Amino acid sequence: MKTKITKLFDIQYPIIQGGMHYVGLAELASAVSNAGGLGMITALTLKTPQRLREEIERCQSMTDKPFGVNLTFLPQLKAPDYPAYIQAIIDGGITIVETAGRNPQPYMPLLKEAGIRVIHKCTSVRHALKAEKIGCDAVSVDGFECGGHPGEDDIPNMILLPRAADELSIPFVSSGGMADGRSLVASLSMGAEGMNMGTRFIATQEAPVHENVKKAILNATELDTRLIMRPLRNTERVLHNKAVERVLEKERTLGSSLQITDILDEVAGVYPKVMQEGEMDAGAWSCGMVAGLIHDIPTCKELIDRIMAEATSIIHERLHGMLT
């Protein structure tokens, strides 16, 4: 399958593995790329630029296909050394970067001077247009269904993707709720040039997370996620657990007086405990509504091959058949 995204990133299939904290490591990124998609290493999971350099080298030893690095710009009092992380990316020969979080504009000159193609994750059309204006090569349009931070507009992909297609000149991929061939064909029909998957890739054999995490996704339905931190305007979609229930109770009790410090125990530093140690109630962790469409734990190759076979069948048989 050839789309503007496969041509831009020189990949076989228009399927991207999004950045995920303590998930996007060399094992997963290389497996996705080897299967014909675009794998991503999550930079800030690696606590120093040197460790990112080492992870890039490790991934390069596992694949000769293109892969990228996710770099999320966080609103922190003490921000990571972003120029040093970018230098590690450049030194590693990476040519694709997925940016997310805050506006990447301050760092675009560094990235573009190095010949890096940038795809920015956006949760609204206005942010996507801004990404286009500052020189991003593509955007990932993240609908309300997504795991993690869906923004504050609550627009699902059935509306958001066509709106993006109406406004953007640069190519975009769908993100949020993507799991199978149906997702890909639907995304293409609404103007996207491919799709980005997060939660679906956690439930794969190569994902370097505890088996408890994968089982939790398999056991979940589309009804088992919750939105937290809405009063802080930092909304996050997470899988329901005991820690999430504590956060929601604090939000109900404290109302508009809620501060981030009130929920630090449930949201700060929890990913190593969840993803690596399998403590499923240790804190709130991102998970999309797409969990309701996940029923197995295949290899990345099995998953991507299945998606492409299903998409091809839908296009050639179901849809084409409706025209005869």
C-alpha positions as CSV (number, residue, x, y, z in Angstrom):
1,M,0.0,0.0,0.0
2,K,1.4,3.4,-1.0
3,T,0.3,6.6,0.6
4,K,1.9,10.0,1.2
5,I,3.0,8.7,4.6
6,T,4.7,5.6,3.3
7,K,6.6,7.7,0.8
8,L,7.5,10.4,3.3
9,F,8.9,7.9,5.8
10,D,10.0,5.2,3.3
11,I,8.0,2.5,4.9
12,Q,6.1,-0.4,3.5
13,Y,2.8,0.1,5.2
14,P,1.1,3.3,6.6
15,I,1.1,2.1,10.2
16,I,3.0,4.0,12.9
17,Q,3.7,2.9,16.5
18,G,3.3,6.0,18.6
19,G,5.6,7.0,21.5
20,M,4.6,5.4,24.8
21,H,6.3,5.8,28.1
22,Y,8.2,2.7,29.2
23,V,6.8,0.8,26.1
24,G,8.6,2.5,23.1
25,L,11.9,0.8,23.5
26,A,14.1,-1.0,21.0
27,E,12.4,-4.3,21.2
28,L,9.0,-2.9,20.1
29,A,10.3,-0.2,17.7
30,S,12.5,-2.7,15.8
31,A,9.7,-5.3,15.6
32,V,7.2,-2.7,14.2
33,S,9.8,-1.5,11.6
34,N,10.8,-5.0,10.6
35,A,7.1,-5.8,10.0
36,G,6.8,-2.9,7.5
37,G,5.5,-0.2,9.8
38,L,7.3,2.7,11.5
39,G,8.5,2.0,15.1
40,M,9.3,4.7,17.6
41,I,11.6,4.9,20.5
42,T,10.2,7.1,23.4
43,A,13.1,9.4,24.2
44,L,12.1,10.6,27.7
45,T,11.8,7.0,29.0
46,L,15.5,7.0,28.6
47,K,16.6,9.3,31.5
48,T,19.6,10.8,29.9
49,P,20.6,11.7,26.3
50,Q,23.4,9.2,26.6
51,R,21.0,6.4,27.4
52,L,18.9,7.5,24.3
53,R,22.1,7.2,22.2
54,E,22.6,3.6,23.5
55,E,18.9,2.7,22.8
56,I,19.1,4.0,19.3
57,E,22.3,1.9,18.7
58,R,20.5,-1.1,20.2
59,C,17.5,-0.6,17.9
60,Q,19.8,-0.2,14.9
61,S,21.4,-3.6,15.8
62,M,17.9,-5.1,15.6
63,T,16.6,-3.6,12.3
64,D,17.9,-2.1,9.1
65,K,14.5,-0.5,8.4
66,P,13.6,3.2,9.2
67,F,12.5,3.9,12.8
68,G,11.9,7.2,14.6
69,V,12.2,8.8,18.0
70,N,9.3,10.3,20.0
71,L,10.2,13.5,21.8
72,T,7.5,14.9,24.1
73,F,7.8,18.5,25.2
74,L,6.5,18.7,28.8
75,P,5.3,21.7,30.9
76,Q,7.8,21.1,33.7
77,L,9.5,23.4,36.2
78,K,12.7,21.6,35.4
79,A,12.5,20.6,31.8
80,P,14.6,17.8,30.3
81,D,17.7,18.9,28.3
82,Y,15.9,18.9,25.0
83,P,18.9,20.2,22.9
84,A,21.0,17.4,24.3
85,Y,18.3,14.8,23.4
86,I,18.0,16.3,19.9
87,Q,21.7,16.1,19.5
88,A,21.6,12.4,20.5
89,I,18.9,11.9,17.9
90,I,21.0,13.6,15.2
91,D,24.2,11.8,16.2
92,G,22.3,8.5,16.0
93,G,21.4,9.2,12.4
94,I,17.7,9.3,13.1
95,T,15.7,11.0,10.3
96,I,12.2,10.8,11.7
97,V,11.0,12.4,14.9
98,E,7.5,12.3,16.4
99,T,6.9,15.4,18.6
100,A,4.1,15.7,21.1
101,G,3.0,17.8,24.1
102,R,3.8,21.5,23.8
103,N,4.6,23.4,20.7
104,P,7.9,22.1,19.2
105,Q,8.6,25.4,17.4
106,P,11.6,26.4,19.5
107,Y,13.4,23.2,18.5
108,M,12.3,23.0,14.9
109,P,15.4,24.8,13.5
110,L,17.7,22.2,15.2
111,L,15.6,19.3,13.7
112,K,15.1,20.7,10.3
113,E,18.8,21.8,9.9
114,A,19.6,18.1,10.5
115,G,17.3,17.0,7.7
116,I,14.8,15.4,10.2
117,R,11.2,14.9,9.1
118,V,8.9,15.8,11.9
119,I,5.4,14.4,12.6
120,H,3.6,16.3,15.4
121,K,0.8,14.8,17.5
122,C,-2.2,17.1,17.7
123,T,-5.6,16.9,19.4
124,S,-7.3,19.6,17.4
125,V,-7.4,21.1,13.9
126,R,-6.1,24.4,15.1
127,H,-3.0,22.8,16.6
128,A,-2.5,20.8,13.4
129,L,-2.6,24.0,11.4
130,K,-0.1,25.5,13.7
131,A,2.2,22.5,13.3
132,E,1.9,22.9,9.5
133,K,2.7,26.6,9.8
134,I,5.9,26.0,11.8
135,G,7.2,23.5,9.3
136,C,6.2,20.0,10.4
137,D,6.1,17.5,7.6
138,A,3.1,15.6,8.8
139,V,0.8,15.5,11.8
140,S,-0.9,12.7,13.9
141,V,-4.5,13.7,14.6
142,D,-5.4,12.3,18.0
143,G,-9.2,11.8,18.6
144,F,-11.0,11.8,21.9
145,E,-11.0,8.0,22.0
146,C,-7.2,7.9,22.5
147,G,-5.3,6.7,25.5
148,G,-3.2,9.4,27.2
149,H,-4.0,13.1,26.7
150,P,-6.9,13.8,24.3
151,G,-6.9,17.5,24.8
152,E,-9.9,19.4,26.1
153,D,-12.2,19.6,23.0
154,D,-13.6,16.1,23.2
155,I,-13.9,15.6,19.4
156,P,-14.0,12.0,18.2
157,N,-12.2,10.9,15.1
158,M,-15.4,10.6,13.0
159,I,-15.5,14.4,13.1
160,L,-11.9,15.3,13.7
161,L,-10.3,13.4,10.8
162,P,-12.6,14.9,8.0
163,R,-12.1,18.3,9.6
164,A,-8.4,17.9,9.4
165,A,-8.7,16.7,5.8
166,D,-10.6,19.9,5.0
167,E,-8.0,22.2,6.5
168,L,-4.5,20.7,6.1
169,S,-2.1,20.7,3.2
170,I,0.4,18.3,4.8
171,P,-0.4,14.6,5.2
172,F,-1.8,13.3,8.5
173,V,-2.4,10.0,10.2
174,S,-5.3,9.0,12.5
175,S,-4.6,8.3,16.1
176,G,-6.9,7.1,18.9
177,G,-9.1,4.0,18.5
178,M,-7.0,2.4,15.9
179,A,-6.7,-1.4,16.0
180,D,-7.3,-3.3,12.8
181,G,-7.9,-3.2,9.0
182,R,-11.3,-1.6,9.6
183,S,-9.5,1.3,11.4
184,L,-7.1,1.8,8.6
185,V,-9.7,1.8,5.8
186,A,-11.9,4.1,7.8
187,S,-9.0,6.5,8.4
188,L,-8.1,6.5,4.7
189,S,-11.7,7.2,3.7
190,M,-11.7,10.2,5.9
191,G,-8.6,11.7,4.4
192,A,-5.8,10.3,6.5
193,E,-2.7,8.8,4.9
194,G,-2.3,6.1,7.5
195,M,-2.8,5.4,11.2
196,N,-0.9,5.6,14.5
197,M,-1.5,2.8,17.1
198,G,-0.5,2.9,20.7
199,T,-2.6,0.7,23.0
200,R,-2.9,-2.0,20.3
201,F,0.9,-2.3,20.1
202,I,1.2,-2.7,23.9
203,A,-0.7,-6.0,23.5
204,T,2.0,-7.6,21.3
205,Q,4.6,-10.2,22.1
206,E,7.5,-7.9,21.5
207,A,6.2,-5.0,23.7
208,P,8.7,-4.9,26.6
209,V,6.1,-4.7,29.4
210,H,4.9,-7.0,32.1
211,E,2.5,-9.7,31.1
212,N,0.0,-8.3,33.6
213,V,-0.3,-5.1,31.5
214,K,-1.0,-7.1,28.4
215,K,-3.6,-9.2,30.2
216,A,-5.3,-6.1,31.6
217,I,-5.8,-4.7,28.1
218,L,-7.1,-8.1,26.9
219,N,-9.6,-8.3,29.8
220,A,-10.8,-4.7,29.4
221,T,-13.7,-3.5,27.3
222,E,-14.4,-0.1,25.7
223,L,-16.2,0.8,28.9
224,D,-13.2,0.4,31.2
225,T,-11.2,3.6,30.7
226,R,-11.7,6.8,32.7
227,L,-10.8,10.5,32.2
228,I,-8.8,12.0,35.0
229,M,-7.3,15.4,35.7
230,R,-10.2,17.2,33.9
231,P,-10.3,19.9,36.6
232,L,-6.6,20.6,35.9
233,R,-7.2,20.9,32.1
234,N,-4.7,18.1,31.7
235,T,-7.2,15.4,30.8
236,E,-5.8,11.9,30.5
237,R,-7.6,8.7,29.5
238,V,-6.4,5.8,31.6
239,L,-7.5,2.2,32.4
240,H,-9.7,2.0,35.5
241,N,-8.1,0.7,38.6
242,K,-7.9,1.4,42.3
243,A,-5.5,4.3,41.9
244,V,-7.7,5.9,39.3
245,E,-10.7,5.5,41.6
246,R,-8.8,7.4,44.3
247,V,-8.0,10.2,41.8
248,L,-11.6,10.5,40.8
249,E,-12.8,10.6,44.4
250,K,-10.3,13.4,45.2
251,E,-11.6,15.3,42.1
252,R,-15.2,14.9,43.4
253,T,-14.3,15.9,46.9
254,L,-11.9,18.8,46.2
255,G,-13.7,20.2,43.1
256,S,-12.2,23.4,41.8
257,S,-9.6,23.5,44.6
258,L,-7.8,20.4,43.3
259,Q,-4.1,20.8,42.8
260,I,-1.7,18.4,41.0
261,T,0.0,17.9,44.4
262,D,-3.2,16.3,45.6
263,I,-2.8,13.4,43.2
264,L,0.9,13.0,42.8
265,D,0.9,9.6,44.5
266,E,-1.4,8.3,41.8
267,V,0.1,9.9,38.7
268,A,3.8,10.6,39.3
269,G,6.5,8.1,38.7
270,V,4.1,5.1,38.4
271,Y,5.1,3.8,35.0
272,P,8.1,1.7,36.1
273,K,5.9,0.0,38.7
274,V,3.1,-0.7,36.2
275,M,4.9,-1.5,33.0
276,Q,8.0,-3.2,34.4
277,E,6.9,-4.7,37.7
278,G,3.2,-5.4,36.8
279,E,1.7,-3.7,39.8
280,M,-1.6,-2.9,38.0
281,D,-3.0,-0.7,40.8
282,A,0.2,1.3,41.4
283,G,-1.1,4.3,39.6
284,A,-2.9,5.7,36.6
285,W,-1.6,4.6,33.2
286,S,-2.7,5.5,29.8
287,C,-5.0,3.2,27.8
288,G,-7.4,3.9,25.0
289,M,-11.0,2.8,24.5
290,V,-9.6,0.6,21.7
291,A,-9.0,-2.0,24.4
292,G,-12.5,-3.2,23.6
293,L,-11.2,-4.3,20.1
294,I,-8.1,-6.1,21.4
295,H,-8.5,-9.9,21.9
296,D,-5.1,-11.4,21.4
297,I,-1.3,-10.9,21.8
298,P,0.2,-11.4,18.4
299,T,3.7,-10.6,17.2
300,C,4.0,-7.2,15.5
301,K,4.4,-9.0,12.2
302,E,1.3,-11.1,12.7
303,L,-0.6,-8.0,13.7
304,I,0.5,-5.8,10.8
305,D,0.1,-8.6,8.2
306,R,-3.4,-9.2,9.5
307,I,-4.3,-5.5,9.4
308,M,-3.1,-5.2,5.8
309,A,-4.9,-8.4,4.7
310,E,-8.1,-7.2,6.3
311,A,-7.8,-3.7,4.8
312,T,-7.2,-5.1,1.4
313,S,-10.2,-7.4,1.7
314,I,-12.4,-4.6,2.8
315,I,-11.4,-2.4,-0.1
316,H,-11.4,-5.0,-2.8
317,E,-14.4,-7.1,-1.7
318,R,-16.8,-5.4,0.6
319,L,-16.5,-1.8,-0.7
320,H,-15.9,-2.6,-4.3
321,G,-18.7,-5.1,-4.2
322,M,-21.1,-2.4,-3.2
323,L,-20.5,-0.6,-6.5
324,T,-21.4,-3.5,-8.8
